[in-house]
Amino acid sequence: MNDTFLLLTPVLMLPIVALLGFVGCDKLLGFEHIPDPQPGPTNFTATAGDGRVDLSWDAYSGATEFHVFRGEVSGDYPDKFLVAASGMNAPPTTYADMTAMNGRTYYYVVTAVTSSGESNRSDEVTAEPIATTVDFVTAFTVGTPANTFNGWAGMEVTVAGQSLDIHALGRVYAAGDVHQHTLKIIDKATLTDVASVTLDTAGGTVSQMQTVPLVNPVTLNQNTTYYIVSQETTGADLVFMDDSTVQTTGVASVINAISGDGVTFFNGAPGYHCFGPLTFKYSVTP
């Protein structure tokens, strides 16, 4: 009889265990229920800007904060940003990543934190910030073209109160131009080259700027003066060396036209005058 009782004991215990779990005593017996993970936030999007990525997602019921994770390899997110509530308000469902660098690809996920813990991750999104460039010269007038100058010609500019990232250099196209020209930015104080590119004029449009991108953008420091010049050759392409004027954005001032042999430079007409004329594409340094 004792053997029969021992055999029935596990069967008799099943209703008791079930009853204990029902009334909330399952923890006492080591049968604590682990809740299923909460789903991640939905409709997660990333919009790339200039030196930033704007993220957004749907509202999440009961969320007290969100965690945004970022990495430069898919599935690996070493960077973490907190999106917290303010006062009694729910936490915002947007985040602006202002530390993102132009030209890099970033991968993001977001989680929600509620009273039940942290949710699963959202779907992964990706974005690559890209600099928004602006043409320094917005309009220009030219005189009579000639090909009688040999040396470097362009303009002297002083950057205003914000440093500039330069992404391209340009030169106006004159009818019949077919040669290559080296375009440079030279630091006036030291006469050192800041940037140098080669522009192939073939196929240009008359009286329109042709630009060529820099392999790597360079920074022009605020309150610093530079020469923006093009190499010209006697008997080759036409260039406007007389009274050409330019209108520009306000990020730098055109001091005067400039020309020289690369070592010694001479001032041309003062104010917004430029041989060439020349231009550059820039973005304001963050």
N, C-alpha and C positions, 0 to 999 in steps of 0.2 A: 504493500500500500504506500509505503514511503517512497519507493521508486516511482510509482505512478504519479504521486504528487510533485516530485521533482521534475518529471517530464512535462507536467502541465504548467509549471510555474512560469516559463516564458510566455506561454499563451495567455495566462491570466494577467500578466503584467501589461500586455499591450493596451487594453482599455484604460488602465491607470495612467500610463505614459501619455496617451492621447488626451486624457482629461487634464493632466497637469499642463500640457502644452496649450490647451484651449484656455485655461484660466490664467496663463501668463507665468507659470512656474517652470517652464522648460529650461530656463537658465540654471536652475538648481541641479538639473540632471545632465548638464552639458550639451543640451540639444538646442542652443540658441540659433534662431533663424537669421541668416545673413541676407539682408535685402538685396534685390537685384540692382545693379548699377543704374544710375539715372542716365537717360540719353543725353548726348551732348547738345549744345545750342545748334539751332538750324539757321539756314540761309546766311551763312558766314561768307562775307565778301571782302575783297581787298582791292583798293583803287590806288594805283601808283601816282605820285606827284613829283614835284621837284624837291628832292631831299626829304621826302616823307611818304608814308603809306597810310591811307585812311581805311580803317576796318569797321565793319558793322555786322550785326547779327540780330536775330529776333529776340523779343522779350522772353524771359524765362520765369515761369511761375515759382515764387518763393525764393528767388535768388537774392543773396545778400552781398555778393561780390562776384566778379568774373576774373579769371586768370587768362591772360593772353601769352602764348608761348611763341617764340620766334627762333628760327635757325637758318643757316645757309645751305643745309643739306636736308633733303626730303626725309621726314621721319625723325629728325634729330633736332631738338629745340632747347638749346642751352640758355636762352634768354627768356626771362619771365617778367611780365608787367601786370600790376594789380589795377583793376578797375573797381573802385570801392563806391559804396553808397555815400550820399551826402545828407546828413540829418536823417529825417524820416523818409526821404525819397528812395525809390528803388535805384540800384546802380545803373548808370547809363549803358546803353547797348552799342556804344561806339568807342573807338580808341584811335587816336592819331599817333602813329609811330614817327616821331620827329628825329629819331636817331638813325634812321635808315640812310644809307649812303647811295648816291647816284651810281648807276652801272652795276650794282650788285643785286643778285636774285635772292629774295627772302621767302621763307615758308612759314606759315602761321597756322596755329590751331587755337581754340578758345574753350575753356571749361566754365561751368557755373557752380557756385558754392551755395548750398541750401542748408537747412537744419539737419538734413539727412547726410550731408557730406558733399564731396566734390563729384561732379558728374563725369561721364565719359568725355572724351575730346570730340570736338566738332570735326567735320570734314576739313581736310587741309586745303588752304588756299595759298597762292603764290603771287608775288608782285616784284617788279624791278623799277625802282625810281629812276627817272630820267630828267636831266636838266632841261628846263625851258629856256631856250636861247632867244635873245633879242638882237636885232641889228642896231649897232651904234649909230650909223649914218642912216637917217630916215629919208633924206632927200639931198640932191646936189645939183649944181649947175657947172657946166664945163665951157671952156673957151675953145681955142684952136689946137688940134692935136699936132704933135711933132715927134720926131725920133732923132733929135740932135743932142740928147743928154746921155751921159755915161756915168752911172753911179747909183746911189740910193736916194729915193725920193718918196715923200709922203707927208706926214703931219706929226707935230709934237702935241701930246695930250697929257693933262694932269688929272689923275683919278680923284674923284670927290671923296665924300666921307664914308663910303663903303667899298671894300675890296671887291674886285670883279674876277670871276672865273671866265677865261677866254677859251672859246671852243672852236673858232674858225677865223681865218683872215681872208680878206677879199680885196679885189682891184677891179676898177671899171674896165669894161671891154670897149676898145675902139675898133672901128671898121678895119678889117685886114689883119688883126692880131692873130698870130699863129705860134708864137714862141712860149717857152716856159719862163716863169719869173719866180725868183725866191722872194718870199714875203717874210718879214721879220718884225719882232718886237724887241727893241733895244732899251735897256735901262739907261736913261740919260746920265745919271750920276757916275756910273761905272763903265758905260759903253759895252756892257756884257749882253750877250744874246739871251733873251728870256724865252723866245719861241722862234722856230723857223720852219716853214713849209714851202713846198713847190707847187705853184699854180700853173696848170696847162691851159692856155687861153683858147686852144682850138675848139671851135663850135660854140663860142659865146654869142651873146645877143648884144647888138650895138647899143651903147649907152646904158647897159645894165651891169650891176655888180656880179662878178664871178667870185665864189668863195670856195675855200678848200678847208676841210676840218683838220684840227690838230690831232695827232695820234693820242696825246694825253693833254687835257686842259691845263692851262697855266693860270696862276693867280697874279693879278696886278694889284699891288698894295694901295690902300687908301692914301690920299695926299702925296702921291709919288708921281714923278713925271717920266714918260716913256716916249720913244720914237716909234711910230708905226710906218714902216718903209717897204718899198718894192725895188728890186734891182732892175735897172733899165740899161739898155745898150744902144749906143749910137748906130743908126742905120737899121735897127731891128723894129720891134713893135712901136706903134704910136702910143704916146702918153700925153696927158694934158698937163703941161708944165707952166701954163700961164695962170690967169686969174680964176681958178676953180674954187668954188665955195661949197661947204657942206652944212646941212642941218642935222642935229644929233639929239639923242636922248640926253637927259641931264646927269648921267652917271660920271661923266668926265668932261673937262673943258678942252677945246682945241685952242692951243696957244698961238700957233702959226704953222704955215707950211714949212717943210724942212727938206734939205737936200745935202748930200755930201758924198765922200768916198768911203765911208764906213768907219773912218777914224776921226775926221774933222767934219762937222756939220755946220751949215749956214742957214740962218733963218730966212724964210720967204715972207710973204705978206702976213701981217699979224691978224689975229682973230680967227674966225672959222674958215680958213683957207687951207687947201690940201692939194698937193701934187698927186696926180693919179687919176681921180681921187681914190682913196682906199677906205676900207671899213673893217670892222671885226664883229663877231657874234659873241655875246656874253650872257652870263647869268650872274646875279648878285650872290656873292659868297654867303652861305648861311651863317 
